């Protein structure tokens, strides 16, 4: 049973399983937009040393290829609940 809670913009905590379908789907989309913005703002590294540059590029690639749950872990719980309900959360 999923007892994880989402904190609304008003500061109210609500269990994910108690969120309405529209609220759940809008929250998923909001997180996806936020993560997209985070990735856009993440600077491409520029170091002088080859090893430093290589490691920095590895980190950059990891961030760019990460799923939203990497940045906002509760995202995975929201997706799980949407799937449990049979909701189409992919746009």
N, C-alpha and C positions, 0 to 999 in steps of 0.2 A: 504494500500500500504506500502510495506516494504522499508523504506528509511535508514535503518541502514547501516553503512559502515564498511568494513573490511580494516585494514591497512596491506598492503603487506610488505614483508621483505625489499623492497626498500623504504618504508615509504610512498608509494602512497596510498591514501584512495580511495576505490572503493565501490560503492553501491553493496550490496549483490545481488540484482536483476540483476545487470550488469555483474556479474562474469560469465565466461564460465563454462560449465558443468564440465569439467575436473578440473578447478581451484576450483570450489565449492567442489567437491568430495575430492580432495587432501587436501583442507583446513580442512574438517571434519575429515579425517583420521589423519592429523597431530595433531589436537587438541586431538583426542582420544589417540594417542601415548603419547603425552605430559602428559595427565592426568594419564595414566597408570604409567608413570615414577614417577609422583608426589606421587601416592599412594604407590609405592614400596619404596620410600625414606622416607615416613612418619613413624617415629619410634613408635614402640609399647611402651606404657607407663609402667613405673616401679616405683611405689610410695610405701612408707611404710604404710601410713594410708589407712584403708579400704575404707573410703568415697572418698578420693582423688583418689585412684586407680579406684574405680567404675566410678566416673565422667570422668576420663581420658580414661577409656576403652569405655565409651559411646561415647565420642568424636572421638576416634579412629574408632569405628564401623561406626559412621556417615560419616566420611571421606571416609572410604573404600567402603561404599555402595552408595555413592553419584554419580549422573550422571555427565558427563562432563560439563553440563550447570551450575552446582553448582560452579565450579572453573572458568569457562570462559563463562560468560552469553551469549555472542553473538553466542555461539554454537547452542543454541535453535533456533535462527533466521536462521542460516545456514541450520539446519535440516528442518525447516519449508519451506524454499525455495526449498530444494531438493525434499521434498514431493510434493510441488506445481507443480514442473516440472515432477514428476513421476519418479525420478531417484532412482536407487537402491544404497543406501548409506551404507547399512549394509554388512559387509564382513563376 
